[in-house]
Amino acid sequence: MSDSGFRKMFEHLWKVPGRHKVWPKLLRFVIEAELARVRKERKPYVGKLFQDRDRHAYRNENNRGQHLEVVLVQRLYRELHQCGNGCLQVGNEDVLLISYNVPNQGGHRRRCADLIGLRLDGSLVVFGCKGKEKPDSPLVAVLEGLDYLGHLAFQANIASLKKDFDVWREKSRNAGVLSKVPGEFCDLTIRPEARNAVIFLAPQTKVLQ
């Protein structure tokens, strides 16, 4: 019988020098262990992971519920590609938004990453978007994002995502095509070994408790 998760945790803490900042180290250990378990044990998503959103992004353009999370996600993707170069600036870095509502857990209809971005190092960014109607705490939001990332980034899923992303990146883009691929991203692809990230977006007036 394998050791319990509790034993693995305190055995990990024995290796930590001193008695300071124990909780952050423990939380990091738990998160990394769970991400490793998900990558090892979960089955690949059955179906198409990468979704070309060039047409879908216009679906709720005139929807009255512009405050709704699902509409805001589409709107952000659409406007960044329509009015800009398709990138969301994070600090001093451009992250190319490549898709949204990306499914990764079979059998769960609404479990999908809100937005997926790509960095210039080939790593993915899972963006979680929180509207005003969902007052999740920051910790709950981060754990949700890590859940999506964990299921998305194991080998079979990342290979499927990479394959269809490459097709999307290379497709012809005329005036009628929404999405843009800036010059620096033209020869870039998803790197399975890259260190991916989770970032959450919320309105300035939103209070996460």
Secondary structure by P-SEA (a helix, b strand, c coil): ccccaaaaaaaaaaacccccaaaaaaaaaaaaaaaaaaacccccccccccccccccccccccccccccaaaaaaaaaaaaaaccccccccccbbbbbcccccccccccccccccbbbbccccbbbbbbbbcccccccaaaaaaaaaaaaaaaccaaaaaaaaaaaaaaaaccccccccccccccccccccccccccbbbbbbccccccc
